[in-house]
Amino acid sequence: MPLATRTDRAHSIGPASPLMPVDEAAALLGCSPRTIQRRAADGTLPAHRIGARTWGIDRTALDTYRHGGTAA
């Protein structure tokens, strides 16, 4: 079986992906993309780095966070 790469579906961003782009997460929470990036960096929101400057936010964790739960 080949090794996983950064382009695998599990670490890509799109409608069928478990990850959401930062700008979309920010729009759902009503905050800035920078706030989402800070929450990802401090571990408040589970996320994955995709490349040097891009975060993919876990959709399920974001939904839990939106509804007052603990996402981490």
SVG drawing of the C-alpha trace seen along z (x, -y; Angstrom):
<svg xmlns="http://www.w3.org/2000/svg" viewBox="-26 -39 31 41">
<polyline fill="none" stroke="black" stroke-width="0.4" points="0.0,0.0 1.4,-3.4 2.4,-5.9 -0.1,-8.7 0.5,-12.1 -0.7,-15.6 -3.1,-15.3 -5.0,-12.4 -8.7,-12.9 -8.3,-12.9 -6.1,-16.0 -7.8,-17.9 -10.4,-20.6 -13.7,-20.4 -17.4,-19.6 -16.8,-15.8 -13.8,-16.3 -13.9,-16.0 -12.0,-19.3 -13.4,-22.8 -11.5,-25.9 -10.7,-28.6 -12.8,-31.2 -15.9,-29.0 -15.4,-28.1 -15.0,-31.8 -18.3,-32.7 -20.2,-30.0 -18.9,-31.3 -19.2,-35.0 -15.6,-35.8 -12.4,-36.5 -10.3,-33.8 -7.4,-34.9 -9.5,-34.0 -10.0,-30.5 -6.3,-30.2 -5.5,-31.1 -8.0,-28.6 -6.5,-25.9 -2.9,-26.9 -3.8,-26.8 -5.7,-23.5 -9.2,-24.9 -10.4,-23.7 -9.0,-20.4 -7.4,-21.2 -4.8,-19.9 -2.0,-21.8 -2.3,-21.6 0.9,-23.1 2.8,-25.8 0.0,-28.4 -3.3,-26.6 -5.4,-25.0 -8.2,-22.5 -10.8,-22.7 -12.4,-19.5 -16.1,-19.8 -17.5,-17.7 -15.4,-19.4 -16.5,-22.8 -20.1,-21.8 -19.6,-20.7 -17.8,-24.0 -20.6,-26.1 -23.2,-24.5 -21.3,-25.1 -19.4,-21.9 -15.7,-21.3 -14.2,-20.6 -10.7,-19.6"/>
</svg>
